[in-house]
């Protein structure tokens, strides 16, 4: 019985070791990220070559540019990947520098809070979510997020198209 327990424990450790959420990427540099809200897709580019294309989910009010905190919209425009969170509630995440200076100026003029904390992230649960379920972020599967987290580095430009 003791040896059976030992075998089961060893097997569990070996299986768990293969499930790391961090993967290595040694391919071409991702030079830009492009998100198309209309096609619900995200493309990773190395200059003019497509490296990967992913289906995405958006904010719960996907039409239009994010203008204020809580509007459920995903921003549109040019941004930079500026941070990463390996301990995200949404598996892994990489941050986008929303609001940029234009977003801040528009919000100030309108007298509203533009919001923030826009990320590309996975899901909090292993099963698929309903369509466009985020608060304004860009969501992919956890498997895809492992790849994206390894491939996309801080400082990478990201364009979010309508």
NULO-520499 format. One record per residue (C-alpha): residue in three letters; x, y, z. Coordinates in steps of 0.2 Angstrom, whole numbers, plus 5000, padded with zeros to 4 digits. Example, Ala and Ser with C-alpha at 12.3 -4.5 7.8 and 13.67 -1.06 7.14 Angstrom:
BEGIN
ALA506249785039 SER506849955036 
***
This chain:
BEGIN
UNK500050005000 UNK501450125004 UNK502350094987 UNK500650114978 UNK500450284987 UNK502250324982 UNK501950284964 UNK500350384963 UNK501250534971 UNK502650524959 UNK501450514944 UNK500550664950 UNK502150764952 UNK502650714935 UNK501050754927 UNK500950924936 UNK502650974930 UNK502050964912 UNK500651084915 UNK501651244917 UNK500851394911 UNK502551464905 UNK503151404889 UNK504751454879 UNK504751544862 UNK506251544851 UNK505451594835 UNK505451764826 UNK505151924836 UNK503351984837 UNK503552164830 UNK501652214831 UNK499952154837 UNK498352194827 UNK496652164834 UNK495152174823 UNK493552194833 UNK492452164818 UNK493151994814 UNK493551954833 UNK495351914828 UNK497051954834 UNK498551934823 UNK500351924828 UNK501551994815 UNK503451984812 UNK503652134800 UNK502552084785 UNK502351904790 UNK500951834800 UNK501551724814 UNK499851674822 UNK498051724821 UNK496851694836 UNK494951714839 UNK494651834853 UNK493251894864 UNK492952074868 UNK492052184881 UNK490252154884 UNK489852314874 UNK491052284859 UNK490452424847 UNK491352584848 UNK492852654856 UNK493052634875 UNK492752814883 UNK492452784901 UNK492652674916 UNK491252534916 UNK490652554898 UNK491152374893 UNK491952434877 UNK493652374871 UNK494752524866 UNK495152564848 UNK496852644842 UNK498652624844 UNK499452564860 UNK500952484868 UNK501052324878 UNK501752394894 UNK501652254907 UNK501352074911 UNK500451984925 UNK500951804928 UNK499751794943 UNK498251864934 UNK496451814940 UNK496251774921 UNK497651644920 UNK499051754912 UNK498951934905 UNK499852064896 UNK499352244898 UNK499052384886 UNK499452564889 UNK497652624888 UNK497252764891 UNK498452844880 UNK498653034879 UNK497253054866 UNK496052954877 UNK496453054893 UNK496253214883 UNK494553164877 UNK493953104894 UNK494553264902 UNK493553364889 UNK492053264892 UNK492253264911 UNK492353074913 UNK493552944920 UNK494252844904 UNK494552684915 UNK496052584912 UNK496752404916 UNK496552344898 UNK497352174896 UNK497552034884 UNK497151884895 UNK496551704897 UNK495051644906 UNK494751614925 UNK493951444921 UNK494551304910 UNK492951304900 UNK492451434886 UNK491551594891 UNK490051664882 UNK490351784868 UNK491051954872 UNK491151934891 UNK492552044897 UNK492452224905 UNK493452284890 UNK494852174889 UNK495352054875 UNK495151874880 UNK495851714872 UNK495951534878 UNK497151484891 UNK498151384879 UNK498251524867 UNK498751644881 UNK500251534886 UNK500851564868 UNK500451744867 UNK501351774884 UNK502951694878 UNK502851784861 UNK502351964864 UNK503652064874 UNK503352234883 UNK503552374871 UNK502752284857 UNK501552404847 UNK499652354847 UNK498352424835 UNK496552384839 UNK495452414824 UNK493552434824 
***
